[in-house]
């Protein structure tokens, strides 16, 4: 099914963010990714908070790296489901985030909903 197990997927995703490696970050997402987050509302004015496709998501993540040049994630908890996982992590600004991630057969994220404890720009 997946070329990496879920623990490896999450570890690589965290490391990609912590290295600020946009290409490695994007390698975790399928072309048809559907991403929903409060940051989409804040940055792009999309009332539903939704982005569709890797091109939109890449632009969003590039903006996030620009806004937070010292971005760093530390995983606190990982919860599993048959179709993906949820990861609770803390950011460099101490904000807590929960990403609920649905994976395809290749282990790429096809749907992500991000939940923030505090508003994130």
Order of alpha helices (4+ residues) and beta strands (2+ residues): alpha-alpha-beta-alpha-beta-alpha-beta-beta-beta-beta
